[in-house]
Amino acid sequence: MSADAVVMLIVAIVVVWGGLVAAVLKLRGHPDEQRPGEGTGEDR
């Protein structure tokens, strides 16, 4: 692979993994709140 291809590969990896890490950190700091009755099976 050429140097340009390696640089683009590294940039793509950093963008994808950086976005994943940012999303995890955001959710750890501000978890989604469930509405009353949501996810408990009460609406069946």
C-alpha positions as CSV (number, residue, x, y, z in Angstrom):
1,M,0.0,0.0,0.0
2,S,1.2,3.5,-0.7
3,A,1.8,6.1,2.0
4,D,-1.4,8.0,0.9
5,A,-3.5,4.8,1.4
6,V,-2.0,4.2,4.8
7,V,-2.7,7.8,5.9
8,M,-6.3,7.5,4.7
9,L,-6.7,4.2,6.5
10,I,-5.5,5.7,9.8
11,V,-7.7,8.7,9.4
12,A,-10.8,6.4,8.8
13,I,-9.9,4.3,11.8
14,V,-9.5,7.3,14.1
15,V,-12.8,8.8,12.9
16,V,-14.8,5.5,13.4
17,W,-13.2,4.6,16.8
18,G,-13.2,8.2,18.0
19,G,-16.9,8.5,17.2
20,L,-17.6,5.2,19.1
21,V,-15.6,6.4,22.1
22,A,-17.3,9.7,22.1
23,A,-20.8,8.1,22.0
24,V,-19.9,5.7,24.8
25,L,-18.6,8.6,27.0
26,K,-21.7,10.7,26.3
27,L,-24.0,7.9,27.2
28,R,-22.1,7.1,30.4
29,G,-22.4,10.7,31.4
30,H,-26.0,11.2,30.3
31,P,-27.8,7.8,30.1
32,D,-31.1,7.6,28.2
33,E,-34.0,7.9,30.5
34,Q,-36.9,5.5,30.1
35,R,-40.4,6.9,30.1
36,P,-42.9,5.4,32.6
37,G,-44.2,2.1,31.3
38,E,-41.6,1.8,28.5
39,G,-39.6,-1.4,28.4
40,T,-41.5,-3.1,31.2
41,G,-43.9,-5.1,29.1
42,E,-46.9,-3.2,30.6
43,D,-48.3,-2.1,27.2
44,R,-49.0,-5.7,26.0
